[in-house]
Amino acid sequence: MEVRSYYGNGVKQIILVTGDAFALPTRDLKGIGKLIASIFPRIDTISMYASIRNIKDKTDEELLALRALKLNDFNIGVDSGSEAALAFFDEGFPLHEAKEQLLRLKRLGCCYSINLMLGAGDRGKGLESARAVSYTHLRAHETDSYLV
C-alpha cells in the first residue's frame, strides 16, 4: 500500500497506459479493478486504451461487470473514417463494425473517447476522413455533427 501513502486516499481516476490493456482476459481485468479499488477505495474511473476488436471480443455481461468495477473509460483508436485507410493500415475491423461497437458501449452505459489520425485518409483527405469519423461517432450518439 506504499502507493496509497504517496498519493493518499483521494485518487479518483487511474489510467492504465502503454498498449491495449483491454486485450487482457476479463478475469485479469477484474483482478486489476479489485486491486485498484482495494488501494484507492474512492476510485471512480479506471481508464485504458481499447481496440474495436477487443471490445467486440467481450460479452455484454463482461463489459457490465468491468463497468461495475469502474473499468469504464476507454480510449479507442477508430483512426479513420475511410474504409480504404482502415484496410491499408490493417486495423482488423471495417467502419460499420466500429459504429456497432460504439453503439454497444453507449447502450451499456460505458464511457469512451475516440482517436483519429487525420493523415490516415491519404494526402489531402484528412478533412474527409475526420468528417467520416465524426459522422460515425456522432451517429452513434444520435446527435448533430459539428466539425470545425
VENVEN-V868379 format. One record per backbone hydrogen bond with DSSP energy under -0.5 kcal/mol. CO is the residue of the C=O (numbers start at 1). NH is the residue of the N-H. If there is no record, write none. Layout:
co:CO nh:NH
co:CO nh:NH
//
This chain:
co:1 nh:4
co:1 nh:5
co:2 nh:6
co:3 nh:7
co:4 nh:8
co:8 nh:11
co:9 nh:42
co:12 nh:44
co:12 nh:45
co:14 nh:16
co:14 nh:47
co:15 nh:17
co:16 nh:49
co:19 nh:21
co:20 nh:23
co:21 nh:24
co:25 nh:28
co:25 nh:29
co:26 nh:30
co:27 nh:31
co:28 nh:32
co:29 nh:33
co:30 nh:34
co:31 nh:35
co:32 nh:36
co:33 nh:37
co:34 nh:38
co:35 nh:39
co:36 nh:40
co:40 nh:43
co:45 nh:14
co:45 nh:47
co:46 nh:72
co:46 nh:73
co:47 nh:16
co:48 nh:75
co:49 nh:22
co:50 nh:77
co:51 nh:55
co:52 nh:56
co:53 nh:57
co:54 nh:58
co:55 nh:58
co:59 nh:63
co:60 nh:64
co:61 nh:65
co:62 nh:66
co:63 nh:67
co:64 nh:68
co:65 nh:69
co:66 nh:69
co:66 nh:71
co:67 nh:70
co:70 nh:46
co:70 nh:72
co:72 nh:111
co:73 nh:48
co:74 nh:76
co:74 nh:113
co:75 nh:50
co:76 nh:78
co:76 nh:115
co:78 nh:80
co:79 nh:117
co:81 nh:83
co:82 nh:86
co:83 nh:87
co:84 nh:88
co:85 nh:89
co:86 nh:91
co:87 nh:90
co:94 nh:97
co:94 nh:98
co:95 nh:99
co:96 nh:100
co:97 nh:101
co:98 nh:102
co:99 nh:103
co:100 nh:104
co:101 nh:105
co:102 nh:106
co:103 nh:107
co:104 nh:108
co:105 nh:110
co:106 nh:109
co:111 nh:74
co:113 nh:76
co:115 nh:78
co:115 nh:79
co:116 nh:118
co:117 nh:120
co:118 nh:121
co:119 nh:122
co:122 nh:125
co:125 nh:129
co:126 nh:130
co:127 nh:131
co:128 nh:132
co:129 nh:133
co:130 nh:134
co:131 nh:135
co:132 nh:136
co:133 nh:137
co:134 nh:138
co:135 nh:139
co:136 nh:140
co:137 nh:141
co:138 nh:143
co:139 nh:142
co:146 nh:148
//
